[in-house]
Amino acid sequence: MTLTRIYSFIALAVLGLVGLEACAGKQAPHELHLFIWANYIDPEVYRLFEQEFGVKVIEENVDSNETLILKLQAGVTGYDIITPSDYAVAALIRQGLLAELELSKIPNFQNISQRFRGLYYDPQNRYSIPYLWGTTGIGYNAQKLESPPTSWADLFEPSRLERYKHRVSMLDDPREALGAALKYLGYSVNSTDPQQIEAAKNLLLAQKPYLARYDSETYDDFLLSGDLVMAHGWSGEFAKARLENPAIRYVIPQEGGVIWTDNLAIPTSSQKIELAHTFIDFLLRPQINARIVNFLRYPSANDAAKPYILPEILHDPSIYPPDEIRERLEWIRDVGAAVQLYERAWEEIKSR
């Protein structure tokens, strides 16, 4: 481990980003360690896998792609499967941190829709396989708003926010939050122009006094409790919330939004690469994949799973947006060295 990595590792440990098990780098022989977003799988899937293969899946939660990348850069070990989003996959491939997959050991890869194969971040699916996908937009309680949001202006303009002061939230995610601001300003979510990113930063700073919080994990709960009336967030979280309260709605603003995929990948540091392939193939089984989709309400990239997905999910345009809406969506991409512009802007936004 280089001196730089040692310092990064120590910093992560101080910040509480390194788990004790990861620090030790030790695993039980019949365990598989999954680094995944919180509440992002049906727990029954773990039981079924353990029942069939005799292997217990240990889950640890990641809170952002930036944390995931930072951990692997710092040499943190102990993870066998990770779930990076599209642009994070590109960054991890570029840094040599993902193991190359053997698709012959993942026969259920054939179930992945052609539309989701060979995407920009991994053109040959050499390092990643789509797990779930979705969009980013605005969720809201239709009973609490005077009129439903249709534009990012509803989330950014002080004159529209004043009446809902401290009852609105933004994702605690630099690329998503700055991306939404860039979209409102008429720019690409992948801008590398310092002036455009500065303008997006200033827009978020002007918005900040009206926010309740930056939140990527519990905004759906606060929307259900009534503490929030509007939230920037991911489509599936609002679809799940709508099961409890039909007044919870979701919209992709007229300016457009973000489309994303979360992926299954294996870090080069994994000591259980064969077993990781087995688990990935298990998740791609049609009925297993459909179980996850029915539980989470995020759309599937698995064509073979569709017969087992609830019709109310398949035919919900807020979950599976029609083509005319998808045309307004943009992928967040790895912006290379320009990521430092985003990081500095985000640090200033969060520190003020």
N, C-alpha and C positions, 0 to 999 in steps of 0.2 A: 504494500500500500504506500503510495507516495505521501510526502509530507502534506501536500495540499489536501489529499483525501482524508488524512488523519485529522487535520484541523476541521474539515467539513463534518467529519463524523462526530467529533467532540461537540461541535456547534449544534448538530442535530440532537445529540443526546441531552444537551443542556435545555434545548427547546422542547424536549419531550417527544421528539419525532421518531426516536429509535426505541423500539420495544426491547424488553430484556431478552426475549428469545432471539430477536434479530441480532442483538449485540453478541450473544453467546454463539450464534450461528449453529445451534444444535437443534435437531429434530428427532422425534421418536420415529422408529422405522415404519410404522403404519399410520403416519400422518402426512397430510398434504396441506401446505399453507397457501391460502388465497388472500391476496391484497385487493380488496374490492370496495366500491362505494357502499355506504351504509344503507341497509334495508334494500338491497339490490338483487336479491335472490329469494326464492321460496325456500325456507328452512327445511321443508320436507325433502327437497332435492338432496341435501346432505345425508339425510337418513337413508334414502334409497341407494345412494352411492355406497355408503358404508355397508349396507345390507348386502349388496351385490359383490363388492370388491374387498370388504374387510378393512377399508381405509377411512380414517376419520379426517374430515376436512376442518381445518382450523381457520377461522375467518378473522382478519384484521381489516379495519376500515381506513380508507384513504379519504382525505378531505378536499384534495385538489390535484390536478395534474402536475402542478408546479411542485407540490410536496413529493409526489411520486418520483418525478424526474430528479429532484434534489437528493432523495434517499439513494437512488441507484447510482447517481454520480458520486456520492460520498462513499460508495462501496458497501452499503448496508446489504447484508445477506439474510437468508431465512425465508424468502418468498419463492414459491414454485410457480404460481400463476398470478398475473396482474391484469388489471382491466383499464389500460390507458385509453383515452379518447384519441380520435384521429390525429390531430396535430402533435400530440404527445408521442404517438407511435413513430411519426416521422423523426422527431427529435431523438428518440431513443435508438432508432435504427442508425441515424447519423453518428451517434456516439458509441456504437458497437455494444449496446447494453441489452439487446434482445437476442435470444437463441433462434437459430433458423429452424423452422418447423419442418417435420417430415409428414407431408400430407398423406402419404401412404398409411400412416398410423392414425389418421383422422378420416376414416372413410365417410363419415357423416358430413364432411365438408361439401359433398355433392348436394346437400340440401340447401346450401346458401344460394339465395337468389342471384341471378346474373347481374342484376342492378347493383348488388352490393359486393361483387367480386372486383378485384383489381382497382380499388379506389385510389385516389391520388397519392395517399400517404404510404401505400404498400402495393404497388401495381401488380405484383405476382403473388400476393398473399404468402410471401416467404416467411414473414415474422408475426403475422396477426390474422385473426379471424373475427369477423363481426359477431358481437354478442347481442346487443340491443341497439336501437337507434331512436332518435327523437328530434324534437325541435325546441328552441328556446324562444319564449315570448312573454306574454303578460297573463297572469291568472288573477281572477277577481271574484268578489262576491256581488252578484247582480242585485241583491236586495239592499246592499249598502251604498251603491254608487248611484248618482243622479242619472248618469248615462254610461253605457259600456265603453271601455277604451277601444279606440280604433287605430291609434297612432302612438309612436314612441313619445310624442309630445305630451300625452296624458301622464307619462311617467317622469318627464323632465321639466316641463314648464311650470315655474312657481305659481302662476295664476291658476293653473289647474290642480296643483297639489295642495294649495293653502287649506282648502276645506277638509283635506284628509291628512293633515299634518301629523306625523309620527304614527301613521297607520299604513305605511307603505314600506316595502323592503326591496333591496337589490341583492343579486347573487354576490356572495363573498368570493369572487372569482375575477382576477384582473382581466383576462381576455374576454370573458362574457360581459362584464360590466362596461369596460371601455369599448367593447365591440358594439354594444347596444347604443352607446353614446355616438360612436362613429356612424352607425347606421342612421340615426336620427339626423345627424349633420350632413348626410348625403354622401358619406365616404364608405370605403370598404372596411369590413371588420378586420381585414389584414393589412391595413395601411402601415407603411413604413416611413411615412412623411412626418418628421418631427413636429411640424406646425399643426397638422391634423390631430396627432395624438395629444398635443398640448391643448388644443381646442376641446377635445373629448374630456381631458382631465378637468378643465375649467367648468365644463358642463356638469360633471359629476360633483365638483365642489359646490356649485350653486344649488344642486339638488340635495346635498347632504343634510342641511338643516331640517328638511321636511321628512327625512327617513326615520323609521323606527330602528332599523338595523341593516347591516349587511349579513346575509344568512343564506347558506347553501344547504342546510340540513333540516331545518324545522319550520320553514316558512309556510308549508302546507298546514301544519298543526295550528300555527297562529292565525292563518286564514280561517280555519274551521272554528277557532275559539272566538273570533271576532276582533282580536287584537289588531289584525291587519285587514284591510279591505282590498288591497291590490298588491301584487308581488311579481317581481321579475323572476322567472324560473323555468323549469323543465316540464315539458308537456305531461309526462306520466304522473308526476306528483299531483298535478291538478286533476287528472283523470281519476286517481285514487281518492282524492278528497271529495270529488263529486259523488262518490258512492255514499258518503256520509251526509252530504248536503248538496242537493241538486242545484242550489243557487250558485255553486262554485263553477265558474266558466273559464275558458282559456281562449286567447286570441293571438294570432300572429299579426303584428302591426302592419299597416298598409305599406310601410317602407320596406318591409321584409324582415327576416330574422335569421337565425342560425339553424342549420341542420348539422347533426353530429352522429357519430357512431362511437359506442364504447366497445372495446375489443378484448379478446382473450389472447394473451401473449405470455411467453415464458422468459424470464430474465436469464441472462447467461450464467448468473451465480447459482441457479437452482441445482440441487444435488439429486433431484427426482424428475428428470426430464421425461423419462419413459412414462412414469405415472401421471405426469402433467398432461401428456398427450392423451392418455386414457380418459382423464377427467374432462378435457375439452371435447373429446368425441362423445362422451356421455351427455354433456350439455347440449350438443347438437342433435341428439335424438329428437324426432318430431314431437313425441308426447311429453318429453322432459322440457323441451323448449317452450311448448305451448303452456305447460304448467307455470313456467316462469312468467310468461306474457300475461296469462290470466290473473296471476297474483299481483304483478307490478303495473300492468296497464301501459307498458311501453311497447311500441311496435316491434315486430320480429323481422329479421333479415332471412329467416328460414322458411322457404316456400313449402317444404314438406310438413311444417307445423300447422299451416293454415286450417286444415280440416278439424283440428283439435282446439283452435282458438275460439273463444266465445264470439258469436256473430255481433253482439253489441259492441265489441272492441274493434273487430274487423271493419265495421261499417260506420265507425265514429270518425268524422272528418277532422276532429281535433286531435285524434291519435294517429290516424293514417291520412295526412292532408292530401287533397286532390292535386293533380299535376299543375293546375294554374297557380296554386299557392306554393308548391315546391319550387316553381320557377323563380320565386322571389327570395329563396333561401340561399345562404352562403355558408360554405365550410370555413371554420377557423383553421388556419394553416400555420405551420411552423414558419415564423418570420426571421429565423436565423439571428444574427447579431442585433436586429431591431428589437428583440425581446427585452433588451436592457431599457429601451425607451418606455415600454409598458411597465416594467418593474419599478422604474423610478417614479413614473406617474402614479402608480398604485400605492407606493410607499407614502407619497405626499398626500394622497387622498385619505388614506387610512390614518395617518398621523395627525391630521388637522382636526 
